Structure formats: structure tokens, C-alpha cells
Amino acid sequence: MPATKPNALRSPPASELARIPGAEPSAKLDAWWWLLVGVIALVLALVVVRPDPFLRIVIYVRDGIAVTVLTTVVAFVLTLVLGLVGGLGRLSKNPVIFGLASLYVELIRGIPLMVQLIWWYFAFPSVLQQVGQSFNLTFLERYRANPIAMAIIGLTICYAAYMSEIYRAGIQSIPRGQMEAARSLGMTYAQSMRHIVLPQAVRVILPPVGNEFIALLKDSSLVSVVAVADLTRRGREFMSTTFIPIETWSMVALLYLILTLFSARMVAMIERRTKIEG
């Protein structure tokens, strides 16, 4: 008679595995990854079957892809920080802080992003130069705008206004009892917010924050109007020299689609891993 396995070595039944977060069959494979694989396969097929012009397009715009990713990631990190400051300001009981935070949110949300980018690149340097002339500051008089830096500032200032409202809504969704319990244990307001409220609020706001990242990635194409050599600008430069708009913009669209689909899948993965079990 064969010896039976000890209980400690026996594999748990599937019903028990299903209760483990991340072990569900649906968590192992996200079907939407196949869409990303399909788009990548389409791009590769176009490059192999018709290297002229599709391979030429990819080679020409590859540095623009790097600029797009860099601009988006840096602006998003800064947006998270500034948005948190704005969100806390919107919840502040200090009327001055609340008023300034609310004024910032209302003003920035009322101005189109393209107009803001143009202002930061063309108007802001002129303001600094005039200040330098007024106070005889040579380094300000000779100031010249860096396109990528101004684009990141413009994207950050704009998206942080929306992120402030996301933070505010997330913090307000946490029951007041959480803060009261933390304060009753001797924590300060800052400690309660840092250790109790914000960790829970971050889980709540993760889906809209992920959507903001994807929106920021797509809106980063607007920085091409302020001399940033991103993916869109490089595509426009290629088209202006070859006069093949269909192939050029089809490939640029597919490259953007790869970036956004990959970002969406990563956001979905993070949401799944940090999901609050009911």
C-alpha cells in the first residue's frame, strides 16, 4: 500500500487557491495583453514586409519615442507630488490655504493645455527677462527656455490641478472614524494622514490616477508645438520631407497605441495587486 503524503506536503485544493489574492485564474493572464501583442505584431509585419517606408519611419522617430516617455514619466511623478499638495490644500481648514488651492484648481482647469504650454515656452521666459532687466540681473536677462523643461512644467501644472481633485475625493472617501481613531491613539494630524488615511486613499484613487497617466501620455503629443522633438513632432518632420502622410501617421498612431496599451495593462496589474478585498 503506497504511503500517503503528509498534510504539510499535500497540494491545497483549487477552491483554497482561489481565495489567495493573485492566484485566481483570471489574475494569471489578462486577455487584453493579446491586443497589445497584436498591435506589436502588426508593426513588426509592416516593418518586415515594407521596410521602405515603415522601417525608415520607426528609425527616424525612435528618439522621439524616448522623449515622449521621458516627458510623460517625469511630468507624472511631479504631478503626483503637486497634486497631493493641492488636494491637502483643498481639505485645509485654513481659509488662506484653502482659498489659494481652490483658486489654483479653478484657474488651471479653465485654460486649455495647449495654451498653457505655449505660455510657459514663449511668455514665461519673457517675464523672467523683463524681471532681469528691471533688477539688473544678468542671468535672468539672458535666460533662454529649455523646451523639454518648459513642456514638463506645463504638463505638471495642468494635470496637478486635476490630480488635486482626485486626491481630495479619495481622502474624503475614507470614513472620519479612521482619523478620529488615529488621533485618539496620540498621533498628530500629519502622522494620521501619512500612516492611516493616505495609504487607504491611494488604493481608492488608483484607477483614476492610472487613467490620468494614460491621458497625460496622449496629451504629451501637444508638446510638439513648443519645439519638443517628441514622437508627434518627429512624425511631422518625416512627413514634411517624404510627403507620405498615410504611412507616416499610421505608424505614429500604432506606436502611440503600443505605449498606451502597455501603460493600461501595467495600471490594471497594479490595481489587481492592490485591490482591497471585500
URBEL-V986064 format. One record per backbone hydrogen bond with DSSP energy under -1.0 kcal/mol. CO is the residue of the C=O (numbers start at 0). NH is the residue of the N-H. E is the energy in kcal/mol with one decimal. If there is no record, write none. Layout:
co & nh & e
CO & NH & E
CO & NH & E
This chain:
co & nh & e
5 & 8 & -1.2
12 & 16 & -1.9
13 & 17 & -2.0
15 & 18 & -1.1
16 & 19 & -1.5
19 & 22 & -2.3
29 & 32 & -2.2
30 & 33 & -1.5
31 & 35 & -1.3
32 & 36 & -2.6
33 & 37 & -2.5
34 & 38 & -2.2
35 & 39 & -2.5
36 & 40 & -2.5
37 & 41 & -2.1
38 & 42 & -2.3
39 & 43 & -2.5
40 & 44 & -2.5
41 & 45 & -2.4
42 & 46 & -2.3
43 & 47 & -2.4
44 & 48 & -3.1
45 & 49 & -2.3
49 & 53 & -1.2
50 & 55 & -1.4
52 & 56 & -2.5
53 & 57 & -2.2
54 & 58 & -2.4
55 & 59 & -2.2
56 & 60 & -2.3
60 & 64 & -1.6
61 & 65 & -1.5
62 & 66 & -1.9
63 & 67 & -2.3
64 & 68 & -2.5
65 & 69 & -2.6
66 & 70 & -2.8
67 & 71 & -2.3
68 & 72 & -2.6
69 & 73 & -2.4
70 & 74 & -2.1
71 & 75 & -2.3
72 & 76 & -2.3
73 & 77 & -2.2
74 & 78 & -2.1
75 & 79 & -2.3
76 & 80 & -1.5
77 & 81 & -2.9
78 & 82 & -2.9
79 & 83 & -1.5
80 & 84 & -1.8
81 & 85 & -2.5
82 & 86 & -2.7
83 & 87 & -2.5
84 & 88 & -2.1
85 & 89 & -2.0
93 & 97 & -2.8
94 & 98 & -2.2
95 & 99 & -2.5
96 & 100 & -2.5
97 & 101 & -2.4
98 & 102 & -2.5
99 & 103 & -2.4
100 & 104 & -2.2
101 & 105 & -2.5
102 & 106 & -2.5
103 & 107 & -2.4
104 & 108 & -2.1
107 & 110 & -1.4
111 & 115 & -1.9
112 & 116 & -2.6
113 & 117 & -2.4
114 & 118 & -2.3
115 & 119 & -2.5
116 & 120 & -1.8
117 & 121 & -2.8
118 & 122 & -1.3
118 & 123 & -2.5
122 & 126 & -2.1
123 & 127 & -2.1
124 & 128 & -2.4
125 & 129 & -2.3
126 & 130 & -2.2
127 & 131 & -2.4
128 & 132 & -2.1
129 & 133 & -2.2
130 & 134 & -2.1
131 & 136 & -2.7
136 & 140 & -2.0
137 & 141 & -1.9
139 & 142 & -1.2
145 & 149 & -2.8
146 & 150 & -2.2
147 & 151 & -2.5
148 & 152 & -2.3
149 & 153 & -2.6
150 & 154 & -2.5
151 & 155 & -2.5
152 & 156 & -2.8
153 & 157 & -1.9
154 & 158 & -2.7
155 & 159 & -2.4
158 & 162 & -2.5
159 & 163 & -2.1
160 & 164 & -1.0
161 & 165 & -1.5
162 & 166 & -2.7
163 & 167 & -2.5
164 & 168 & -2.5
165 & 169 & -2.3
166 & 170 & -2.7
167 & 171 & -2.4
168 & 172 & -1.0
170 & 173 & -1.2
174 & 177 & -1.6
175 & 179 & -2.4
176 & 180 & -2.5
177 & 181 & -1.9
178 & 182 & -2.6
179 & 183 & -2.1
181 & 186 & -1.8
182 & 185 & -1.6
187 & 191 & -2.7
188 & 192 & -2.4
189 & 193 & -2.5
190 & 194 & -2.8
191 & 195 & -1.9
191 & 196 & -2.1
192 & 197 & -2.9
196 & 200 & -2.6
197 & 201 & -2.8
198 & 202 & -1.0
199 & 203 & -1.4
200 & 204 & -2.4
204 & 208 & -2.4
205 & 209 & -2.6
206 & 210 & -2.1
207 & 211 & -2.0
208 & 212 & -1.9
209 & 213 & -1.9
210 & 214 & -2.5
211 & 215 & -2.7
212 & 216 & -2.4
213 & 217 & -1.9
214 & 218 & -2.8
215 & 219 & -1.4
217 & 220 & -1.5
218 & 221 & -2.1
219 & 222 & -1.6
220 & 223 & -1.3
221 & 224 & -1.8
222 & 225 & -1.7
222 & 227 & -1.2
227 & 229 & -2.2
229 & 233 & -2.5
230 & 234 & -2.0
231 & 235 & -2.2
232 & 236 & -2.4
233 & 237 & -2.3
234 & 238 & -2.3
235 & 239 & -2.1
237 & 241 & -1.6
238 & 242 & -2.9
243 & 247 & -1.9
244 & 248 & -2.5
245 & 249 & -1.8
246 & 250 & -2.1
247 & 251 & -2.3
248 & 252 & -2.1
249 & 253 & -2.0
250 & 254 & -2.3
251 & 255 & -2.3
252 & 256 & -2.2
253 & 257 & -2.1
254 & 258 & -1.9
255 & 259 & -2.6
256 & 260 & -2.7
257 & 261 & -2.3
258 & 262 & -2.1
259 & 263 & -2.6
260 & 264 & -2.2
261 & 265 & -2.1
262 & 266 & -2.4
263 & 267 & -2.3
264 & 268 & -2.1
265 & 269 & -2.3
266 & 270 & -2.5
267 & 271 & -2.1
268 & 272 & -2.0
269 & 273 & -1.8
